Amino acid sequence: MEATATPTTPQTASINKLVFNDVEAAVYLDLSPHTLRKMRTTGRGPSYRKIGKNVRYMMEDLTDYIQKQKVAR
């Protein structure tokens, strides 16, 4: 039986994952992949790792980024 890759959609971008590619991270953050890439190049987005030529986001970094966006009232 041959395994097939499941495309990433909002329904398959699980919060139980520990490592996200840029499309999955964008879905998790409710951003477009283009916006997340632009944020990365300008240093405004969440921390990321380069593994070879691949960009990966760790769940803890996405969570930290969300927490830092809190607006105090």
N, C-alpha and C positions, 0 to 999 in steps of 0.2 A: 504494500500500500504506500503510495507516494504522498508526502506532506505538501500542502499548498499554503502559500502565504495569505494571511488575511489582511485585506486593505485596512488602513487606519481611517476610522470614522469617529465622530463623537461618541458613538455607542461602544466602540472597541478600545478607545483610549482610557484604559482602566486606571483608577487612582491607586490600585494595588501594585502597579509597576514601580520599579525603582529607577529605571533608566528610560528616558524618552528621546526619540529623535526630534528634529525641529518641528515637524508637522504635528506629532503627538503632543509636544509641549505647547504649541500654539493652541491646539484644541483644548487642552487642560486649562490654559490661561484665558480662553475665550478671545483669542486674537487671531488675525490671519497669519499664515506662515510668513508672508511678506513683511508684515509689521514686526514680527518677532526677529526676523533676520535683520531688518533695519535697526532695531533696538540693539541687537548684538554688535553691529558694526560701529555704532555710535557710543557704545559703552553704557547704555541706559537699561538694558534688560537684565534678566537673571544670570547668575554665574553659569558657565558651561564648561565642558571639557572637549578637547580635540583628541580623538582616538584615530590616529592616522589622518586621513582627510575628512573623517566624519565628525560632526558636531553632536554631542550628547548632553542632555540635561538630566541631573539627578533630582529625584523627588524632593529631597531635603532642600535643594537650592530653589526649586520652584515654590515650595512652602515658605521659605525665608523671604523670597521676593514678594510674595503676596502679603506676608505680615508687615513688611516695610512700607507697603502702599497704604497702610492704615492712616486715616485722616482723623486727628484728634479734634474734638469739639468742646 
